[in-house]
Amino acid sequence: MLFWNNHELIKISLPPFLSDTLQGKGVFETILVSENKTFLLWNDHINRLKKGIHFLGKQISIDFQKLHKSLINYFHTENYTGLFRLNLFYISESEGILIRIFPFQWPIKSARLYMNNKYFRGNSPHYQYKTLSRMEYVYFQQLAQENNCDDYLMTDSHQQVLETCLANIFFVRKDGVFETPVADNKPLLDGILRSYLINNQKSLGIKCIEKKITNNTIQDYSQAFITNGLRLVQPVSIIGKCCYTKDDIGWKLRDIIYSKLIDTESIL
């Protein structure tokens, strides 16, 4: 392969799967590593990674249990302290998993979400997986930042709320019930934390309902928050022109979930 550095052509040697990487032919997972070096919701993330690999039409024989043990040993050997973001990548023509590790800090402010009626998301099945085709997310994330916001709230052609570039979204009714957009057959990711909330309502002391939510009804809720496998839960203060003055439910829920996950995952 050749590389142009704006002065001359240079021959470079790169992995054979780089071509697939450049074309977005791959899937990935982002996992939160706790202070006690616990990989939160590891099994759920690996199961979704496997489904993504199958979606690409690939079959691989990777011992994820052995990978898990090796990563635990690595974190202890390297004396990592604090929270970390662990990224696992599968590239279409590779025979293994690429791994990246970054320090992570909890968000300390509620998220501001940008939205408009100019763009909407089409109905493609690839949105149900975490693929390396990220240009759409990069564009809308940039659009949000240009409008002094943190993320962009996606809608479909019927103005139904889907998700943000980085997370699923929940709305809190005045009676305390959580509502989140329906995921079945929709162009959105059924996130790990989204599923965790829905499947563990009783133990978390909450009630979640999946329903159709439009951009015209978001002002009917008292609070909102976004969820993903890294930040867990982050309250939302603004969506477009709609403001939410309270954020206590989201912050409290994050602390509860984090504590429960550490206890649960440490037993495994």
Residue pairs with C-beta under 8 A, 6 or more apart in sequence:
1 11
1 12
1 13
1 14
1 18
2 9
2 10
2 11
2 12
3 9
3 10
3 11
3 12
4 10
15 94
16 93
17 91
17 92
17 93
17 94
19 93
20 26
20 91
20 92
20 93
20 94
21 91
21 132
24 131
24 132
24 133
24 134
24 135
25 56
25 91
25 92
25 93
25 132
26 56
26 89
26 90
26 91
26 92
26 131
26 132
27 49
27 52
27 53
27 55
27 56
27 89
27 90
27 129
27 130
27 131
27 132
28 49
28 87
28 88
28 89
28 90
28 130
28 131
28 132
29 45
29 46
29 48
29 49
29 87
29 88
29 130
29 229
30 45
30 85
30 86
30 87
30 130
30 228
30 229
30 230
31 39
31 40
31 41
31 42
31 45
31 85
31 86
31 87
31 88
31 229
31 230
32 39
32 40
32 83
32 84
32 85
32 86
32 104
32 229
32 230
32 232
33 39
33 40
33 75
33 80
33 83
33 84
33 85
33 86
33 101
33 104
34 40
34 83
34 258
34 261
34 262
34 265
35 81
35 82
35 83
36 262
36 266
37 72
37 75
37 76
37 80
38 261
38 262
38 265
38 266
39 68
39 71
39 72
39 86
39 265
40 229
40 258
40 261
40 262
40 265
41 192
41 193
41 196
41 229
41 261
41 265
42 68
42 265
42 268
43 268
44 192
44 195
44 196
45 88
45 192
45 229
46 64
48 129
48 130
48 192
49 88
49 90
51 129
52 90
52 129
52 130
52 131
53 59
53 60
53 90
55 125
55 126
55 129
56 92
58 90
58 92
60 90
60 95
62 96
62 97
67 97
71 86
71 99
75 84
80 101
82 103
82 104
83 103
83 104
83 105
83 106
84 101
84 102
84 103
84 104
85 101
85 102
85 103
85 104
85 230
86 99
86 100
86 101
87 99
87 100
87 101
87 102
88 97
88 98
88 99
89 97
89 98
89 99
89 100
89 132
90 97
90 98
91 98
91 132
104 230
106 231
106 254
107 231
107 234
109 237
110 234
110 235
110 236
110 237
110 244
110 247
110 250
111 150
111 151
111 226
111 234
111 235
111 236
111 237
112 148
112 149
112 150
112 151
112 236
112 237
112 238
113 144
113 149
113 150
113 151
113 152
113 153
113 164
113 226
113 236
113 238
113 239
113 240
114 143
114 144
114 147
114 149
114 151
114 152
114 153
114 240
115 152
115 153
115 155
115 215
115 239
115 240
116 240
117 159
117 215
119 140
120 154
120 155
120 156
120 157
120 159
121 127
121 154
121 155
121 156
121 162
121 187
122 157
122 187
123 156
123 186
123 187
124 187
125 187
126 133
127 187
127 188
127 189
128 187
128 188
128 189
128 190
129 189
130 189
137 165
137 166
140 152
140 154
140 165
141 151
141 152
141 165
141 166
143 152
144 150
144 151
144 152
144 165
149 238
151 164
151 165
151 166
151 167
151 226
152 164
152 165
153 161
153 162
153 163
153 164
153 169
153 215
153 239
153 240
154 161
154 162
154 163
154 164
154 165
154 188
155 161
155 162
155 214
155 215
156 162
156 186
156 187
158 214
159 214
159 215
159 216
160 181
160 212
160 213
160 214
161 169
161 181
161 213
161 214
161 215
161 218
162 181
162 186
162 187
162 188
163 169
163 181
163 188
163 189
163 191
164 226
166 226
166 228
167 191
167 226
167 227
167 228
167 231
167 234
168 180
168 181
168 188
168 189
168 190
168 191
168 193
168 194
168 226
168 227
168 228
169 180
169 181
169 224
169 225
169 226
169 227
169 236
170 178
170 179
170 180
170 194
170 197
170 208
170 224
170 225
170 226
170 227
171 178
171 179
171 180
171 213
171 218
171 221
171 223
171 224
172 178
172 179
172 221
172 222
172 223
172 224
172 225
172 249
173 179
173 220
173 221
173 222
174 221
174 222
176 206
176 207
176 249
177 207
177 208
177 209
178 197
178 206
178 207
178 208
178 209
179 208
179 209
179 210
179 211
179 213
179 221
180 194
180 197
180 198
180 208
180 209
180 210
180 211
180 213
181 188
181 210
181 211
181 212
181 213
182 210
182 211
182 212
183 189
183 190
183 194
183 210
191 227
191 228
191 229
192 228
192 229
193 227
193 228
193 229
193 232
193 233
193 257
194 227
196 257
197 204
197 206
197 208
197 227
197 257
198 208
198 210
200 260
201 207
201 208
203 260
204 253
204 256
204 257
204 260
206 253
215 240
218 224
218 239
218 242
219 242
221 244
222 244
222 246
223 235
223 236
223 244
223 246
223 247
223 248
223 249
223 250
224 235
224 236
224 239
224 244
224 250
225 233
225 234
225 235
225 236
225 247
225 249
225 250
225 253
226 233
226 234
226 236
227 233
227 234
231 254
232 254
232 257
232 258
233 250
233 251
233 253
233 254
233 257
234 250
234 254
235 244
235 247
235 249
235 250
235 251
236 244
236 247
236 250
237 243
237 244
237 247
238 244
